[in-house]
């Protein structure tokens, strides 16, 4: 018998108790300790439409505050259905083919628990959002990672086809993609659809960044392709669409046969979602299209503004004067923010990988690495010594031998924060800076 006051000695859940501290937590803690400019975590500084906040507040007084339907309030489910048809041409029966969730993350968890049996294989594209594998494994799935090819994160179609086996049940797809900013192309989506139809697979589609596309790219939902309507479950997010990440309101749409077991899992995980927030998101989807349609173009404008800052293309360029900063809300400014950061990074000698969506830039830091240093070491050093925090991309990979020369910058931040990051990067990596690489020998 254990002594009184002793901690339980029996083993805890093997999956969750063995998970390491996430790289997000490591870098965020380091950023706070050293008061760095944090361009690591993927949440915006600006917020969405004021009308939605007013409706959320008023709804607490205008409606009851007891449990709403576990499926979600009718207003939001109807808005989700209309949004699906209006934006992607996918008709949805709001009464039987929609579900409101506690953010897209809970929707993912419910989907894995509702659709996967122990031993089922799930194909996922590497790198990926870190929630995917943990919840899929908790449901009993075996993960089959397929690595996107650098430098443009293209889908290796031959490798994808080879990954499908007798036990494969699902392909998980995230477009626009976190962490890379990739937008899956139509030929890639058509190839994925053909595999799903040929092998009788389900597709779980994380489309939370659907309105964050730019540079001429277009988001196409896999569910909109021929033969995929009955095979796909789509996920959306008010956090990404309206920049209200604290609300944790997400939604799912899909065929009733697939949605029904997901609803059962959702019922026993969380049961429901705060009704006042649901009503505000319903208004947003119905009446604030101008905001979310401006997300992509605004990001591009920020990128162009950044390009005006481009510095001389040398390993250690001299500082360049900063341009006037845009002062606007998330909707009108994200693309401009992207351009603002992009030009500063390129001017310092970072090689940026192609990106057409979300609010991330992936940079090749090879020329800044010290002997024996990898992306994690560089990101920690840049935080401690340079005062700017990023996220090392290797932390998003689940397959062996991930690339160790890439970091992710998040640019959906205040202009003043992006300006401060640029100044610190120039001071640290520019001429005379402590982190400036030595010129190559002749």
Secondary structure, 3 states (H helix, E strand, C coil): CCCCCCCCCCCCCHHHHCCCCCHHHHHHHHHHHHCCEECCCCCCCCCCCHHHHHHHHHHHHHCCCCCCCCCCCHHHHHHHHHHHHHHHCCCCCCCCCEEEECHHHHHHHHHHHHHCCCCCEEEEEECCCCHHHHHHHHCCCEEEEEECECCCCECCHHHHHHHCCCCEEEEEEECCCCCCCCCCCHHHHHHHHHHHHHHCCEEEEECCCCCCECCCCCCCCHHHCCCCCCCEEEEEEHHHHHCCHHHCCEEEEECHHHHHHHHHHHHHHCCCCCHHHHHHHHHHHHHCHHHHHHHHHHHHHHHHHHHCCCCCCCCCCCCCCCCCCCCCCHHHHHHHHHHHHHHHHHHHCCEECCCCECCEEEEECHHHCCCCCCHHHHHHHHHHHHCEECEEHHHHCCCCCCCCCEEEEECCCCHHHHHHHHHHHHHHHCCCCCCCCCCCCC
